[in-house]
């Protein structure tokens, strides 16, 4: 998760630096880098719980009691 966010940030920063209007607008109206950092920190702080929820036996999408096609 952390690696994805780091790679995505580099990509977005490159598009913003290149002046890509869509990326510049989305970053400005989406709270800027401060919001990006808060989201990263929130996910990082909850990583263990998210991993447990997504990998728990007998769950799909972390929802207990919801089983896949084979279960």
C-alpha positions in Angstrom: 0.0 0.0 0.0 2.8 2.4 0.9 4.7 1.6 -2.2 1.6 2.2 -4.4 1.0 5.6 -2.8 4.7 6.6 -3.2 4.7 5.6 -6.9 1.3 7.3 -7.5 2.6 10.5 -5.9 5.7 10.6 -8.1 3.4 10.1 -11.1 1.0 12.9 -10.1 3.9 15.2 -9.2 5.3 14.7 -12.7 2.0 15.5 -14.3 1.6 18.6 -12.2 5.1 19.7 -12.9 4.4 19.2 -16.6 1.4 21.5 -16.3 -1.2 18.9 -17.1 -4.3 20.9 -16.4 -6.4 17.9 -15.3 -3.9 16.9 -12.7 -3.2 20.5 -11.5 -7.0 21.1 -11.1 -7.6 17.8 -9.4 -4.7 18.4 -6.9 -5.8 22.0 -6.2 -9.5 21.1 -5.7 -8.8 17.9 -3.9 -7.0 19.4 -1.0 -3.4 19.5 -2.4 -0.4 17.6 -1.1 -1.6 18.1 2.5 -4.7 16.0 1.9 -2.6 13.4 0.1 -0.3 13.2 3.1 -3.2 12.9 5.5 -4.7 10.1 3.5 -1.3 8.3 3.3 -0.9 8.7 7.1 -4.4 7.5 7.8 -3.9 4.4 5.6 -0.5 3.7 7.1 -1.8 4.0 10.7 -4.6 1.4 9.8 -2.5 -0.9 7.6 -2.5 -3.9 10.0 -6.3 -3.8 10.4 -6.9 -3.4 6.7 -4.6 -6.3 5.9 -6.4 -8.5 8.5 -9.8 -7.5 7.1 -8.8 -8.2 3.5 -7.1 -11.5 4.2 -9.4 -13.0 6.9 -10.5 -16.6 6.0 -14.1 -16.8 4.9 -14.5 -13.2 3.8 -14.7 -11.4 0.6 -13.8 -7.7 0.5 -13.3 -7.9 4.3 -17.0 -8.4 4.9 -17.6 -11.3 7.4 -20.0 -13.9 6.2 -19.8 -13.0 2.5 -18.3 -15.8 0.7 -16.9 -16.2 -2.8 -18.3 -18.5 -5.5 -16.6 -21.6 -4.0 -17.7 -21.1 -0.4 
